[in-house]
């Protein structure tokens, strides 16, 4: 069972993602409402996969991605955001994200993307 840390500033998005992933055999080991908290939890929990929203208070997802990858080069990161501009997708991939899902998403899309890890 793959262990997931969910990062999103919107509680309803964290809940929706958690519900979809748990229903499909993933274990949610933690949640974070901003990038700073997520980095602390990543180091503590060592999840198999971490999800990052792009736009968050305190630290955005792209900066968080860079810091997680600096800490753990093998980190598996899935970006999930309403911001689907080509530049952000490109910057996320260059920084080390393994996938990018655009909100609003459907369960099938999420499960398919996560099963690639």
Backbone as ProteinMPNN parsed JSONL, in Angstrom:
{"seq_chain_A": "XXXXXXXXXXXXXXXXXXXXXXXXXXXXXXXXXXXXXXXXXXXXXXXXXXXXXXXXXXXXXXXXXXXXXXXXXXXXXXXXXXXXXXXXXXXXXXXXXXXXXXXXXXXXXXXXXXXXX", "coords_chain_A": {"N_chain_A": [[0.842, -1.168, 0.0], [0.681, 2.137, -0.958], [1.963, 5.015, 0.617], [0.76, 8.233, 1.332], [1.24, 11.763, 1.456], [-0.743, 14.533, 1.708], [-0.957, 17.762, 0.41], [-2.52, 20.771, 0.567], [-4.081, 23.937, 0.669], [-6.79, 24.153, 0.94], [-9.218, 22.692, 2.849], [-11.396, 21.15, 1.968], [-10.472, 20.177, -0.459], [-8.345, 18.587, 0.34], [-9.773, 16.66, 1.78], [-11.406, 15.559, -0.265], [-9.471, 14.459, -1.991], [-8.212, 12.698, -0.228], [-10.339, 10.905, 0.347], [-10.83, 9.783, -2.218], [-8.334, 8.564, -2.768], [-7.971, 6.782, -0.571], [-10.139, 5.088, -1.003], [-9.203, 3.729, -3.14], [-7.103, 2.155, -2.333], [-4.821, 3.469, -1.298], [-2.796, 4.695, 1.389], [-3.283, 7.338, 3.543], [-0.993, 9.192, 5.102], [-0.605, 11.636, 6.192], [-1.529, 15.149, 6.324], [-1.235, 18.476, 5.065], [-1.503, 22.017, 5.31], [-0.005, 23.958, 4.155], [3.101, 24.675, 2.419], [5.356, 24.833, 4.11], [4.662, 23.392, 6.449], [4.214, 20.943, 5.246], [6.779, 20.164, 4.391], [8.055, 19.679, 6.85], [6.437, 17.548, 7.736], [6.926, 15.726, 5.674], [9.619, 15.05, 6.077], [9.414, 13.81, 8.563], [7.455, 11.742, 8.223], [8.103, 10.327, 5.885], [6.713, 9.691, 3.313], [5.534, 7.68, 0.486], [4.573, 9.008, -1.691], [3.98, 12.441, -2.367], [1.575, 14.994, -2.504], [1.212, 18.169, -4.006], [-0.183, 21.335, -3.901], [-0.145, 24.181, -6.038], [-0.646, 26.964, -5.465], [-0.444, 28.297, -2.412], [-0.601, 29.516, 0.995], [2.17, 30.904, 2.905], [4.292, 29.133, 1.824], [4.688, 28.383, -1.532], [3.71, 25.661, -3.736], [5.639, 25.047, -5.723], [8.075, 26.013, -4.708], [8.141, 24.458, -2.422], [8.323, 21.913, -3.58], [10.927, 22.079, -4.68], [12.439, 22.245, -2.316], [11.814, 19.828, -1.034], [12.857, 18.012, -2.897], [15.544, 18.722, -2.698], [16.091, 17.796, -0.167], [15.436, 15.082, -0.441], [16.276, 13.42, -3.087], [15.012, 11.333, -4.395], [12.331, 11.646, -3.978], [8.871, 11.274, -4.645], [6.721, 13.202, -6.318], [3.567, 14.617, -6.85], [2.038, 17.107, -8.548], [-0.812, 19.03, -7.969], [-3.153, 21.118, -9.137], [-5.19, 24.02, -9.81], [-4.102, 25.718, -11.48], [-3.094, 25.491, -14.577], [-1.228, 26.381, -16.391], [1.136, 26.255, -19.011], [3.773, 27.054, -18.419], [4.023, 26.715, -15.622], [3.607, 23.964, -15.365], [5.828, 23.06, -16.821], [7.942, 24.17, -15.267], [7.517, 22.771, -12.887], [8.037, 20.117, -13.635], [10.716, 20.347, -14.422], [11.785, 20.957, -11.938], [11.464, 18.542, -10.698], [9.004, 17.205, -10.314], [6.933, 14.358, -10.776], [4.5, 14.135, -11.931], [1.454, 15.839, -12.964], [-1.626, 17.036, -12.144], [-4.637, 18.516, -13.088], [-6.957, 20.601, -11.424], [-10.495, 21.049, -11.691], [-10.506, 17.634, -10.743], [-11.17, 14.201, -11.625], [-11.968, 11.105, -10.04], [-11.02, 8.825, -11.431], [-8.935, 9.888, -12.992], [-7.114, 10.755, -11.037], [-6.477, 8.319, -9.705], [-5.364, 6.831, -11.806], [-3.109, 8.42, -12.396], [-1.685, 8.265, -9.941], [-1.185, 5.543, -9.741], [0.888, 5.182, -11.45], [3.183, 5.578, -10.081]], "CA_chain_A": [[0.0, 0.0, 0.0], [1.483, 3.347, -1.055], [1.695, 6.003, 1.663], [0.645, 9.545, 0.688], [1.099, 13.006, 2.201], [-1.544, 15.451, 0.9], [-0.727, 19.17, 0.725], [-3.425, 21.719, -0.093], [-4.579, 24.873, 1.671], [-8.247, 24.002, 1.057], [-9.548, 21.449, 3.559], [-12.303, 20.319, 1.172], [-9.677, 19.489, -1.482], [-7.623, 17.511, 1.028], [-10.749, 15.619, 2.086], [-11.799, 14.901, -1.515], [-8.337, 13.659, -2.44], [-8.054, 11.611, 0.75], [-11.425, 9.947, 0.127], [-10.593, 9.084, -3.489], [-7.146, 7.714, -2.679], [-8.228, 5.673, 0.355], [-11.082, 4.182, -1.656], [-8.467, 2.986, -4.164], [-6.012, 1.38, -1.764], [-3.691, 4.25, -0.815], [-2.852, 5.065, 2.804], [-2.967, 8.744, 3.766], [-0.215, 9.234, 6.343], [-0.606, 12.986, 6.736], [-2.065, 16.262, 5.542], [-0.623, 19.77, 5.384], [-2.229, 23.12, 4.69], [0.933, 24.82, 3.429], [4.361, 24.029, 2.071], [6.266, 24.763, 5.247], [4.225, 22.259, 7.283], [4.392, 19.721, 4.458], [8.195, 19.768, 4.416], [8.282, 19.076, 8.165], [5.774, 16.24, 7.771], [7.623, 14.835, 4.735], [10.827, 14.561, 6.744], [9.002, 12.958, 9.673], [6.636, 10.592, 7.819], [8.717, 9.63, 4.745], [5.677, 9.075, 2.465], [5.937, 7.202, -0.844], [4.138, 10.03, -2.644], [3.47, 13.675, -1.769], [0.841, 15.851, -3.432], [1.443, 19.579, -3.734], [-0.932, 22.365, -4.602], [0.782, 25.246, -6.426], [-0.919, 28.218, -4.784], [-0.722, 28.114, -0.987], [0.038, 30.539, 1.837], [3.45, 30.65, 3.553], [5.239, 28.662, 0.819], [3.944, 27.779, -2.634], [4.045, 24.282, -4.05], [6.859, 24.933, -6.523], [9.196, 26.171, -3.772], [8.12, 23.259, -1.58], [8.865, 20.837, -4.419], [12.384, 22.25, -4.75], [13.019, 21.927, -1.008], [11.675, 18.378, -0.801], [13.821, 17.327, -3.772], [16.873, 18.975, -2.144], [16.194, 16.915, 0.99], [15.322, 13.688, -0.885], [16.272, 13.416, -4.561], [14.136, 10.278, -4.909], [10.942, 11.94, -3.601], [7.871, 11.175, -5.71], [5.844, 14.345, -6.1], [2.478, 14.849, -7.798], [1.495, 18.456, -8.445], [-2.255, 19.074, -8.209], [-3.475, 22.537, -9.068], [-6.107, 24.617, -10.784], [-3.28, 26.504, -12.386], [-2.557, 24.55, -15.538], [-0.448, 27.036, -17.418], [2.264, 25.485, -19.527], [5.001, 27.443, -17.72], [4.048, 26.104, -14.292], [3.808, 22.53, -15.581], [7.234, 22.893, -17.228], [8.79, 24.452, -14.106], [7.333, 21.667, -11.932], [8.746, 18.938, -14.151], [12.142, 20.662, -14.324], [12.137, 20.891, -10.511], [11.454, 17.159, -10.241], [7.686, 16.572, -10.182], [6.733, 13.21, -11.666], [3.183, 14.222, -12.541], [0.722, 17.081, -12.777], [-3.057, 16.844, -12.34], [-5.339, 19.791, -13.059], [-8.265, 20.672, -10.769], [-11.082, 19.962, -10.912], [-10.13, 16.321, -11.242], [-12.1, 13.116, -11.338], [-11.303, 10.009, -9.341], [-10.303, 7.969, -12.386], [-7.706, 10.579, -13.376], [-6.217, 10.715, -9.884], [-6.02, 6.94, -9.482], [-4.478, 6.479, -12.919], [-1.848, 9.141, -12.217], [-0.978, 7.758, -8.775], [-0.758, 4.173, -9.975], [2.138, 5.198, -12.241], [4.33, 5.65, -9.151]], "C_chain_A": [[0.898, 1.247, 0.0], [0.998, 4.381, -0.041], [1.776, 7.402, 1.07], [0.531, 10.663, 1.721], [0.402, 13.997, 1.277], [-1.3, 16.885, 1.361], [-1.65, 20.052, -0.102], [-3.956, 22.655, 0.981], [-6.088, 24.773, 1.877], [-8.577, 22.649, 1.69], [-10.462, 20.551, 2.728], [-11.553, 19.581, 0.069], [-8.88, 18.339, -0.856], [-8.556, 16.35, 1.318], [-11.159, 14.851, 0.833], [-10.689, 13.971, -2.005], [-8.121, 12.462, -1.524], [-9.095, 10.522, 0.52], [-11.181, 9.12, -1.129], [-9.417, 8.117, -3.38], [-7.367, 6.537, -1.739], [-9.155, 4.635, -0.262], [-10.369, 3.282, -2.681], [-7.17, 2.373, -3.65], [-4.776, 2.143, -1.33], [-3.89, 4.572, 0.663], [-2.448, 6.533, 2.943], [-2.271, 8.84, 5.119], [-0.169, 10.63, 6.956], [-1.205, 13.98, 5.77], [-1.365, 17.526, 5.992], [-1.354, 20.865, 4.634], [-1.313, 24.148, 4.032], [2.26, 24.095, 3.249], [5.324, 23.867, 3.227], [5.941, 23.57, 6.147], [4.462, 20.942, 6.541], [5.839, 19.248, 4.459], [8.53, 19.105, 5.745], [7.686, 17.673, 8.223], [6.439, 15.256, 6.816], [8.841, 14.215, 5.41], [10.499, 13.575, 7.858], [8.366, 11.648, 9.201], [7.222, 9.757, 6.686], [7.669, 8.932, 3.86], [6.256, 8.583, 1.135], [5.645, 8.263, -1.902], [3.691, 11.257, -1.852], [2.747, 14.468, -2.85], [1.074, 17.302, -3.011], [0.513, 20.428, -4.573], [0.078, 23.456, -4.953], [0.588, 26.495, -5.563], [-1.342, 27.959, -3.35], [-0.088, 29.253, -0.208], [1.362, 30.02, 2.404], [4.516, 30.23, 2.539], [4.455, 27.985, -0.291], [4.487, 26.392, -2.971], [5.322, 24.113, -4.845], [8.093, 25.07, -5.635], [9.281, 24.948, -2.855], [8.716, 22.07, -2.322], [10.39, 20.899, -4.448], [13.043, 21.865, -3.43], [12.925, 20.444, -0.678], [12.693, 17.617, -1.639], [15.254, 17.554, -3.297], [17.133, 18.064, -0.951], [16.258, 15.452, 0.564], [15.18, 13.655, -2.409], [15.317, 12.377, -5.154], [12.659, 10.508, -4.57], [10.031, 11.887, -4.824], [6.802, 12.217, -5.435], [4.836, 14.474, -7.239], [1.94, 16.244, -7.553], [0.005, 18.389, -8.786], [-2.69, 20.521, -8.042], [-4.486, 22.951, -10.113], [-5.328, 25.426, -11.805], [-2.593, 25.567, -13.37], [-1.741, 25.188, -16.633], [0.796, 26.225, -17.759], [3.56, 25.793, -18.766], [5.116, 26.76, -16.365], [4.262, 24.597, -14.399], [5.277, 22.273, -15.917], [8.163, 23.099, -16.029], [8.701, 23.338, -13.067], [8.103, 20.427, -12.369], [10.261, 19.158, -14.063], [12.621, 20.541, -12.874], [12.042, 19.483, -9.939], [10.1, 16.508, -10.029], [7.551, 15.441, -11.197], [5.387, 13.234, -12.366], [2.514, 15.53, -12.2], [-0.736, 16.828, -13.115], [-3.74, 18.19, -12.166], [-6.678, 19.651, -12.337], [-9.237, 21.365, -11.712], [-10.735, 18.624, -11.554], [-11.226, 15.31, -10.932], [-11.302, 11.953, -10.764], [-10.477, 9.145, -10.281], [-8.963, 8.58, -12.786], [-6.675, 10.513, -12.262], [-5.633, 9.323, -9.7], [-5.048, 6.516, -10.577], [-3.114, 7.138, -12.755], [-1.03, 8.564, -11.057], [-0.489, 6.323, -8.954], [0.484, 4.075, -10.852], [3.365, 5.198, -11.34], [4.651, 4.299, -8.587]], "O_chain_A": [[1.77, 1.39, 0.858], [-0.201, 4.594, 0.135], [2.743, 7.731, 0.382], [-0.174, 10.536, 2.721], [0.893, 14.276, 0.183], [-1.418, 17.193, 2.547], [-1.566, 20.072, -1.33], [-4.253, 22.213, 2.091], [-6.608, 25.257, 2.882], [-8.256, 21.598, 1.136], [-10.329, 19.328, 2.77], [-11.946, 18.478, -0.309], [-8.755, 17.264, -1.441], [-8.189, 15.191, 1.13], [-11.249, 13.624, 0.862], [-10.949, 12.83, -2.387], [-7.877, 11.349, -1.989], [-8.758, 9.338, 0.501], [-11.311, 7.896, -1.106], [-9.499, 6.981, -3.846], [-6.995, 5.41, -2.066], [-8.97, 3.435, -0.06], [-10.869, 2.215, -3.04], [-6.25, 2.104, -4.424], [-3.761, 1.521, -1.017], [-5.022, 4.705, 1.129], [-1.368, 6.919, 2.496], [-2.885, 8.598, 6.158], [0.253, 10.795, 8.1], [-1.369, 13.712, 4.58], [-0.952, 17.646, 7.145], [-1.772, 20.687, 3.489], [-1.791, 25.103, 3.419], [2.503, 23.046, 3.845], [6.033, 22.865, 3.31], [6.835, 22.829, 6.555], [4.864, 19.947, 7.144], [6.092, 18.045, 4.52], [9.214, 18.081, 5.771], [8.326, 16.732, 8.692], [6.51, 14.064, 7.118], [9.066, 13.007, 5.323], [11.232, 12.608, 8.069], [8.693, 10.575, 9.709], [6.867, 8.587, 6.543], [7.731, 7.717, 3.677], [7.329, 9.016, 0.715], [6.378, 8.398, -2.882], [3.092, 11.125, -0.785], [3.239, 14.601, -3.971], [1.127, 17.619, -1.823], [0.426, 20.268, -5.79], [1.061, 23.636, -4.234], [1.548, 27.019, -4.999], [-2.441, 27.469, -3.09], [0.854, 29.887, -0.684], [1.625, 28.818, 2.374], [5.539, 30.903, 2.408], [3.64, 27.102, -0.022], [5.576, 26.011, -2.544], [6.028, 23.123, -4.66], [9.055, 24.319, -5.795], [10.373, 24.467, -2.554], [9.511, 21.313, -1.766], [11.061, 19.884, -4.262], [14.096, 21.227, -3.427], [13.853, 19.87, -0.109], [13.325, 16.681, -1.149], [16.101, 16.678, -3.47], [18.259, 17.61, -0.744], [17.027, 14.67, 1.122], [14.086, 13.842, -2.944], [14.865, 12.526, -6.289], [11.824, 9.648, -4.85], [10.375, 12.388, -5.894], [6.07, 12.13, -4.449], [5.191, 14.445, -8.417], [1.44, 16.535, -6.466], [-0.386, 17.765, -9.772], [-2.609, 21.084, -6.951], [-4.621, 22.318, -11.161], [-5.846, 25.773, -12.867], [-1.608, 24.917, -13.02], [-1.573, 24.601, -17.701], [1.413, 25.599, -16.897], [4.353, 24.889, -18.501], [6.188, 26.28, -16.0], [5.013, 24.017, -13.614], [5.895, 21.368, -15.357], [9.067, 22.296, -15.8], [9.702, 22.999, -12.436], [8.747, 19.769, -11.551], [10.999, 18.253, -13.673], [13.733, 20.078, -12.619], [12.488, 19.244, -8.817], [10.044, 15.356, -9.6], [8.002, 15.559, -12.337], [5.148, 12.453, -13.287], [2.927, 16.243, -11.286], [-1.056, 16.448, -14.241], [-3.461, 18.919, -11.214], [-7.439, 18.717, -12.593], [-8.806, 22.221, -12.484], [-10.68, 18.512, -12.779], [-12.091, 15.542, -10.086], [-10.096, 11.845, -10.987], [-9.349, 8.775, -9.953], [-7.967, 7.867, -12.906], [-5.499, 10.246, -12.51], [-4.42, 9.172, -9.554], [-4.018, 5.905, -10.291], [-2.082, 6.496, -12.952], [0.183, 8.394, -11.178], [0.524, 5.939, -8.37], [1.068, 2.999, -10.982], [4.463, 4.857, -11.781], [5.581, 4.168, -7.791]]}, "name": "protein", "num_of_chains": 1, "seq": "XXXXXXXXXXXXXXXXXXXXXXXXXXXXXXXXXXXXXXXXXXXXXXXXXXXXXXXXXXXXXXXXXXXXXXXXXXXXXXXXXXXXXXXXXXXXXXXXXXXXXXXXXXXXXXXXXXXXX"}
